[in-house]
Amino acid sequence: MNNLIIFEDNLTNLLKPFSINHASFELQTGLFSNLERFQNIFNNKRIIFVIRNEIKILIQEKYPNTIINPDVIPTGECINGCAVINDSEYKKISSNDIVRKNNQLLYYRNKTDLSIKEFRNIIFKNYSSEIKNSKLNFFKYIWDPIFMFEKIIKQDKKNTELANDYNYDNSFKTINRKNIFIDKSSEIMPGVILDASNGPIIIRKNVKIDIGALLQGPLFIDNNSYISLGAKIRFNSLIGKNCKVGGEVLSSIFYKNSNKVHDGFLGHSFIGEWVNIGAGTNNSNLKNNYSNVKFNFGDGVFDSKKQFLGTMIGDYVTIGISTMLNTGTYIGIGCNVFGPNFQDKYINSFSWGDNSIKVRLDKLFKTIKIIKKRRNKTLTSNQIYFLKSIYKN
């Protein structure tokens, strides 16, 4: 069985707003996305995706050589796109035909060709307790990558070859240098402090850390990103590729291609792709009474069981200067968020100012094209088609 079938299950709504236009396996914690982990482990297998039909055109465009939603699912190993695994964990589960966690299917060995309908029935089945209950890490909610980050990056550091031969000089200070890994192509400006006392600091290619920035591990900064002068990037933060980040950031994930270059606090938050956060914008990540933060995915409010929880932001969002965001705020894709006082805790996709007004789609496309052009990217016809289709709903 030389196929790997990566599938989405029926919990993708709990990964919104990211999952509105992304597959579950594109989520990242530690040094890698789930897809990158699967590719590293199953590097000799043909990959097949079983995903929601509504995002198929977007995923096919990004992964043109991958088979997506075939009529017949062949024999092979099947893994949930939300499973966070490494080589040792794979060895433990691969001796089983089926592995679940909290009644969700994580791993399944498909021994016969199935129609895609039959395969989806297996994915969505409610599994009983007699099936092996795995201890695998698993993304259920959009904020799970934030709270898993410290554990996973420390595992990744052990299992990944990292260069530790940066040409240090006396213009910046390091604490616990043996736990700091900087690519030679990156630039660390004078006055920077890198504190790896409580976890690794890993800085990939062509990153610039500007004058006087304070960086605290565990921290990962991916290729081609920029940390603004005087920034305070605190522990358990992930800055994805091509981001520009400043101000104070704590325990947050910037997926990639997003900007928060000016002052303002962002804590325990998830920021999607092509997001721009204006100067002086702050979010609350702790309630005044220290109780659990409640969250709304659009179908009712529930207890997140988290004392610290900030803002979950979808793609193509712009946030005006000095905007105040409350604990547990949801912002859908394509929004223009601005105005005095705290914003609504649930902001629907394509909102302009508040939930009562929609952005004009032609103006949104114009803005996205400008934003992407700055990074030598384009808004494709498939992306336009997708945005139009969900804008109508």
Secondary structure as UniProt FT lines:
FT   STRAND          3..7
FT   TURN            10..11
FT   HELIX           12..15
FT   TURN            16..17
FT   HELIX           18..20
FT   HELIX           24..26
FT   STRAND          28..29
FT   TURN            30..31
FT   STRAND          32..33
FT   HELIX           34..41
FT   TURN            42..44
FT   STRAND          46..50
FT   HELIX           53..55
FT   HELIX           56..62
FT   TURN            64..65
FT   STRAND          67..68
FT   STRAND          72..73
FT   STRAND          76..80
FT   TURN            81..82
FT   STRAND          83..84
FT   HELIX           87..93
FT   TURN            94..95
FT   STRAND          98..101
FT   TURN            102..103
FT   STRAND          104..110
FT   STRAND          114..115
FT   HELIX           116..124
FT   TURN            129..130
FT   STRAND          137..138
FT   TURN            142..143
FT   HELIX           144..159
FT   TURN            170..171
FT   STRAND          173..175
FT   HELIX           177..179
FT   STRAND          180..182
FT   TURN            184..185
FT   STRAND          187..188
FT   TURN            190..191
FT   STRAND          193..195
FT   STRAND          201..203
FT   TURN            205..206
FT   STRAND          208..209
FT   TURN            211..212
FT   STRAND          214..216
FT   STRAND          219..221
FT   TURN            223..224
FT   STRAND          226..227
FT   TURN            229..230
FT   STRAND          232..233
FT   STRAND          237..239
FT   TURN            241..242
FT   STRAND          244..245
FT   STRAND          248..250
FT   STRAND          253..256
FT   STRAND          259..260
FT   STRAND          265..267
FT   STRAND          270..273
FT   STRAND          276..277
FT   TURN            279..280
FT   STRAND          282..283
FT   TURN            288..289
FT   STRAND          293..296
FT   STRAND          301..306
FT   STRAND          311..313
FT   TURN            315..316
FT   STRAND          318..319
FT   TURN            321..322
FT   STRAND          324..325
FT   TURN            327..328
FT   STRAND          329..331
FT   TURN            333..334
FT   STRAND          336..337
FT   STRAND          346..347
FT   TURN            349..350
FT   STRAND          351..352
FT   TURN            355..356
FT   HELIX           361..373
FT   TURN            374..376
FT   HELIX           381..391
//
